[in-house]
Each structure stands twice: as structure tokens, then as C-alpha cells.
Amino acid sequence: QVQLVESGGGLVQAGGSLTLSCAASRIKFSINTMGWYRQAPGKQRELAATITTGGITNYADSVKGRFTISRDNAKNTVNLQMNSLEPEDTAVYYCRARTSNGLNYWGEGTLVTVSS
């Protein structure tokens, strides 16, 4: 099955930037949409941003204008550039890949902590 490995989380001050990366491997079916979701303490997991193979992006309202998602289809990687980070962005960020056979795969998550 598809394996997703995230990297790039860490501690940053409010107003700072971080870039998250996710690499997919063990791919048998092609990957369609890739995305980043996040789960803050005590809250449900929510969408941050997604991107299709063709480059169509979708962002949560809370991150529009601050986060940018990008992908390299040849390398099966997806990045999330996060600027102007706020304490409310503190969460575990998960990479997700949806394959052409309709299955969703998730990474183990990477923690982003934004201090005020």
C-alpha cells in the first residue's frame, strides 16, 4: 500500500514560516489528489489544502493567502509552504493521498507548534 512520509514540522514563532513536505512511495495505482489536513488539540481533523494532478488547489478559508500547496507529480511529493503562522495554526499536520482506485492513504503526521 502507499506509504506517506511527512517532514518539516517544528516550533516557530508567530509570524514565522515553515514548509512541510510529504513523499509517497510503494505506489501501485496513480495518485490523484494530494493534500494536507490538520488536527489541533481537542478538535477534529480538518482540511488545510489540497491539490489535484492538474494543479487545481483548494484551501480552507483560515489559511487562504498564507499557505501555498504545491506538488511534483513525477516525484509523488507534495509541499505546504506556510507563512504568517498564527498560534491557531498549531496542530498535527497530516499528508493524504487519494489514488485512482479510490482509496485514501494518510501519513503519520508532523507537529507544527506556533508560539505567541
Residue frames as qw, qx, qy, qz and C-alpha x, y, z in Angstrom:
[[0.000, 0.889, 0.458, 0.000, 0.00, 0.00, 0.00],
 [0.296, 0.764, -0.053, 0.571, 1.02, 3.64, -0.39],
 [0.610, -0.466, -0.325, 0.553, 3.38, 4.95, 2.25],
 [0.117, 0.880, 0.086, 0.453, 3.44, 8.68, 3.02],
 [0.653, -0.311, -0.287, 0.628, 6.27, 10.26, 4.98],
 [0.004, 0.958, 0.160, 0.239, 5.96, 13.84, 6.20],
 [0.637, -0.170, -0.192, 0.727, 8.73, 16.16, 7.31],
 [0.201, 0.472, 0.114, 0.851, 9.29, 19.79, 8.15],
 [0.464, -0.785, -0.347, -0.219, 7.26, 20.33, 11.29],
 [0.538, 0.035, -0.411, 0.735, 8.63, 22.11, 14.31],
 [0.249, -0.755, -0.418, 0.439, 8.38, 25.09, 16.60],
 [0.325, 0.380, 0.235, 0.834, 8.11, 28.58, 15.16],
 [0.027, -0.374, -0.390, 0.841, 7.16, 31.99, 16.48],
 [0.356, 0.752, 0.519, -0.194, 4.00, 33.71, 15.35],
 [0.263, 0.885, -0.149, -0.354, 4.56, 35.44, 12.04],
 [0.262, -0.506, 0.758, 0.318, 7.16, 32.91, 11.00],
 [0.730, 0.392, -0.336, -0.448, 7.21, 30.36, 8.21],
 [0.538, -0.258, 0.803, 0.015, 7.57, 26.62, 7.80],
 [0.595, 0.344, -0.504, -0.523, 7.49, 24.28, 4.83],
 [0.739, -0.117, 0.623, -0.229, 6.05, 20.80, 5.17],
 [0.375, 0.420, -0.703, -0.434, 6.98, 18.06, 2.73],
 [0.800, -0.005, 0.515, -0.307, 5.39, 14.70, 2.02],
 [0.237, 0.437, -0.772, -0.396, 6.78, 11.91, -0.14],
 [0.883, 0.059, 0.214, -0.415, 4.72, 8.97, -1.36],
 [0.099, 0.441, -0.872, -0.189, 6.17, 5.55, -2.08],
 [0.241, 0.095, 0.962, -0.085, 5.02, 1.98, -2.73],
 [0.485, 0.414, 0.079, -0.766, 2.57, 3.28, -5.31],
 [0.390, 0.135, 0.880, 0.235, 0.67, 0.71, -7.36],
 [0.252, 0.763, 0.568, 0.178, -2.12, 2.97, -8.59],
 [0.296, 0.426, 0.039, 0.854, -1.61, 6.54, -9.72],
 [0.193, -0.469, -0.529, 0.680, -2.20, 9.29, -7.19],
 [0.097, 0.750, 0.468, 0.457, -4.93, 11.78, -7.93],
 [0.194, -0.880, 0.007, -0.433, -5.48, 14.39, -5.24],
 [0.613, -0.064, -0.512, 0.598, -2.88, 15.05, -2.56],
 [0.232, -0.802, -0.135, -0.534, -3.45, 17.26, 0.39],
 [0.265, 0.155, -0.638, 0.706, -2.69, 18.44, 3.88],
 [0.544, -0.656, -0.404, -0.334, -5.07, 18.15, 6.78],
 [0.182, 0.374, -0.578, 0.702, -4.54, 19.23, 10.35],
 [0.625, -0.557, -0.535, -0.113, -5.81, 18.34, 13.78],
 [0.030, -0.596, 0.385, -0.704, -5.48, 20.74, 16.67],
 [0.127, -0.005, -0.876, 0.465, -5.64, 19.50, 20.27],
 [0.242, 0.354, 0.683, -0.591, -9.21, 18.65, 21.18],
 [0.494, 0.520, -0.047, -0.695, -10.51, 19.31, 17.70],
 [0.859, 0.305, 0.411, -0.012, -11.46, 17.23, 14.68],
 [0.491, -0.135, 0.518, 0.688, -9.17, 16.81, 11.73],
 [0.377, 0.814, 0.249, -0.365, -9.82, 19.46, 9.10],
 [0.705, 0.528, 0.229, 0.414, -8.77, 20.32, 5.60],
 [0.301, -0.659, 0.119, 0.679, -5.88, 22.73, 5.14],
 [0.340, 0.647, -0.358, -0.581, -5.23, 22.45, 1.40],
 [0.790, 0.131, 0.590, 0.101, -5.49, 20.01, -1.48],
 [0.193, 0.633, -0.458, -0.594, -4.10, 19.88, -5.00],
 [0.901, 0.308, 0.257, -0.166, -5.06, 17.75, -7.98],
 [0.753, -0.003, 0.425, 0.503, -2.75, 16.19, -10.52],
 [0.400, 0.672, 0.347, 0.518, -3.57, 19.09, -12.82],
 [0.339, 0.114, -0.228, 0.906, -2.63, 21.66, -10.21],
 [0.356, -0.631, -0.300, -0.621, -6.09, 22.75, -9.10],
 [0.265, 0.078, -0.680, 0.679, -5.88, 23.86, -5.49],
 [0.484, -0.672, -0.406, -0.387, -8.36, 24.19, -2.69],
 [0.272, 0.225, -0.563, 0.747, -7.71, 25.94, 0.63],
 [0.310, -0.648, -0.646, 0.258, -9.51, 26.26, 3.89],
 [0.026, 0.915, 0.180, 0.361, -10.65, 29.83, 4.43],
 [0.584, -0.799, 0.057, 0.135, -8.48, 30.05, 7.53],
 [0.670, -0.343, 0.377, 0.540, -5.26, 29.54, 5.55],
 [0.544, 0.699, 0.340, 0.317, -6.04, 31.31, 2.27],
 [0.169, 0.940, -0.109, 0.276, -3.41, 33.87, 1.40],
 [0.401, -0.757, 0.503, -0.113, -0.94, 32.43, 3.91],
 [0.673, -0.194, 0.706, 0.106, -0.42, 28.80, 2.84],
 [0.545, 0.567, -0.406, -0.466, 0.61, 27.54, -0.59],
 [0.822, -0.080, 0.563, -0.020, 0.37, 23.91, -1.65],
 [0.439, 0.651, -0.503, -0.360, 2.44, 22.50, -4.49],
 [0.886, -0.099, 0.451, -0.035, 3.31, 19.09, -5.84],
 [0.135, 0.547, -0.722, -0.402, 5.74, 17.29, -8.08],
 [0.902, 0.133, 0.055, -0.407, 3.79, 14.60, -9.94],
 [0.703, 0.461, -0.539, 0.054, 6.90, 12.87, -11.21],
 [0.226, 0.339, -0.759, 0.508, 8.32, 12.52, -7.71],
 [0.565, -0.512, -0.623, -0.176, 4.97, 11.99, -5.97],
 [0.371, -0.213, -0.467, 0.774, 5.70, 14.72, -3.46],
 [0.122, -0.821, -0.390, -0.399, 3.56, 17.50, -2.06],
 [0.377, 0.006, -0.373, 0.847, 4.67, 20.55, -0.10],
 [0.202, -0.864, -0.447, -0.112, 2.88, 23.07, 2.04],
 [0.354, 0.255, -0.192, 0.879, 4.51, 26.47, 2.39],
 [0.351, -0.773, -0.526, 0.045, 3.11, 28.14, 5.48],
 [0.293, 0.323, -0.127, 0.891, 3.68, 31.86, 6.02],
 [0.295, -0.418, 0.121, -0.851, 2.45, 34.33, 8.61],
 [0.518, -0.225, -0.823, 0.061, 1.84, 31.49, 11.02],
 [0.429, -0.538, 0.113, -0.717, -0.52, 32.07, 13.92],
 [0.249, -0.252, 0.835, -0.421, -0.87, 30.24, 17.24],
 [0.760, 0.205, 0.305, -0.536, -4.18, 28.92, 15.89],
 [0.691, 0.492, -0.478, -0.228, -2.22, 27.01, 13.24],
 [0.178, -0.433, 0.850, -0.242, -0.74, 24.79, 15.95],
 [0.900, 0.102, 0.128, -0.404, -1.72, 21.23, 15.05],
 [0.553, -0.184, 0.760, 0.288, -0.53, 17.89, 13.82],
 [0.488, 0.573, -0.264, -0.602, -0.42, 18.13, 10.03],
 [0.695, 0.027, 0.717, 0.043, -1.23, 15.02, 8.01],
 [0.187, 0.372, -0.614, -0.671, -0.49, 14.31, 4.39],
 [0.692, 0.263, 0.604, -0.295, -3.18, 12.50, 2.42],
 [0.106, 0.305, -0.700, -0.637, -3.09, 10.87, -0.99],
 [0.740, 0.301, 0.411, -0.439, -6.10, 9.62, -2.92],
 [0.271, -0.233, 0.808, 0.469, -5.29, 7.02, -5.54],
 [0.387, 0.144, -0.493, -0.766, -7.04, 6.30, -8.81],
 [0.402, -0.212, -0.881, -0.132, -8.72, 3.22, -7.33],
 [0.432, -0.659, -0.293, -0.541, -10.50, 5.45, -4.84],
 [0.747, -0.439, -0.395, 0.306, -8.51, 4.75, -1.69],
 [0.079, -0.922, 0.173, -0.336, -7.17, 7.35, 0.75],
 [0.805, -0.066, -0.361, 0.466, -3.81, 7.00, 2.44],
 [0.274, -0.942, 0.028, -0.189, -2.51, 9.03, 5.34],
 [0.467, 0.453, -0.553, 0.520, 0.87, 9.82, 6.77],
 [0.565, -0.378, -0.627, 0.379, 1.62, 9.60, 10.47],
 [0.163, -0.951, -0.234, -0.121, 1.61, 13.37, 10.87],
 [0.545, 0.168, -0.235, 0.787, 4.09, 16.08, 11.76],
 [0.294, -0.770, -0.463, 0.325, 3.63, 18.51, 14.61],
 [0.262, 0.522, 0.067, 0.808, 3.62, 22.25, 14.00],
 [0.397, -0.686, -0.467, 0.393, 3.71, 24.46, 17.08],
 [0.228, 0.632, 0.106, 0.733, 3.35, 28.21, 16.75],
 [0.425, -0.451, -0.497, 0.608, 4.24, 30.23, 19.83],
 [0.040, 0.919, 0.326, 0.218, 2.78, 33.66, 20.54]]
